[in-house]
């Protein structure tokens, strides 16, 4: 359903360095389920026609996968963003020339995004010079002419960056963004983790988490992807749904979990990710000293059994330390944060939370405000700070 957005994306792609433009294939997966309405299907057919037959696009290497027309649409039961990405990324593997030693990368982008003019420059430069295996490009959500949508997207992006900054403060190995339209990896890492999943939502979170267990995640900071801020029906959570939720006023979007949670996570990381190998009883005892809720969480997640099994089945200290990261992964980290929110610390005002977290990170120029929810210009100032730090 992107016919109106495609020309904006194409304009931003045509501004890329022509050297790299010629070395890049843009593979569009135009998709809908076999239960989609006629209007959406027609929109997709218009997109396919535009991508295949518009003369001005000939200077860009474009290929189109038709997952929209009759007999080619996706089964409704599994149709969604995960399957669409998987189709594109799996198919892209066949286009590489495996006889030459050039880097071979898969880069995700969505049709409702635009990119900075140095997007391909920075991708090629960072990937080649730093011998990268996986990572993501910096992102800034687009603002619109609609004040309410802007308020919705600003508070949502503040939330996303607050979370990553909290993980950085806590020294979590999972302190990175998981925005689908910013992800990239080399073909070997993609194959190693058995490719993209078919999830209808959070496909990006699980994909990046899986990549991070196989290799390091790198952020490209000097280029940007600009995702759309529009409301969306596509997924049960994520940007579009958060904008919908803000507009519908179904809950207070200016509430968030306390930064004290990241203090607990920081202390736990210090104990658990220490290179010394201790007994499960030792870790549980330390967890209880840090927070009784942390201790309860570990008990409920069968930590003792899992840890004893890890020690028993691992042949070296290096393997055991790697297993620590695999067991206490990004998803379990998120579950702990939610558990601490629900059982110990509750919710607080999002700007109070950001202020406190910035203090913990020793950031000095915290904005001065009097209101719980400041003006939109001051909210943008908060967002600018968070974009620098996370």
HELIX and SHEET records of a PDB file:
HELIX    1   1 UNK A    3  UNK A   14  1                                  12    
HELIX    2   2 UNK A   18  UNK A   22  1                                   5    
HELIX    3   3 UNK A   38  UNK A   53  1                                  16    
HELIX    4   4 UNK A   55  UNK A   57  5                                   3    
HELIX    5   5 UNK A   81  UNK A   92  1                                  12    
HELIX    6   6 UNK A   93  UNK A   95  5                                   3    
HELIX    7   7 UNK A  119  UNK A  129  1                                  11    
HELIX    8   8 UNK A  147  UNK A  169  1                                  23    
HELIX    9   9 UNK A  180  UNK A  182  5                                   3    
HELIX   10  10 UNK A  187  UNK A  192  1                                   6    
HELIX   11  11 UNK A  203  UNK A  214  1                                  12    
HELIX   12  12 UNK A  239  UNK A  248  1                                  10    
HELIX   13  13 UNK A  260  UNK A  272  1                                  13    
HELIX   14  14 UNK A  280  UNK A  290  1                                  11    
HELIX   15  15 UNK A  292  UNK A  300  1                                   9    
HELIX   16  16 UNK A  303  UNK A  313  1                                  11    
HELIX   17  17 UNK A  317  UNK A  327  1                                  11    
HELIX   18  18 UNK A  330  UNK A  340  1                                  11    
HELIX   19  19 UNK A  341  UNK A  345  3                                   5    
HELIX   20  20 UNK A  350  UNK A  360  1                                  11    
HELIX   21  21 UNK A  376  UNK A  389  1                                  14    
SHEET    1   A 2 UNK A  26  UNK A  31  0                                        
SHEET    2   A 2 UNK A  62  UNK A  67  1                                        
SHEET    1   B 5 UNK A 105  UNK A 107  0                                        
SHEET    2   B 5 UNK A 183  UNK A 186 -1                                        
SHEET    3   B 5 UNK A 134  UNK A 139 -1                                        
SHEET    4   B 5 UNK A 218  UNK A 226  1                                        
SHEET    5   B 5 UNK A 114  UNK A 115 -1                                        
SHEET    1   C 2 UNK A 255  UNK A 257  0                                        
SHEET    2   C 2 UNK A 347  UNK A 349 -1                                        
END                                                                             
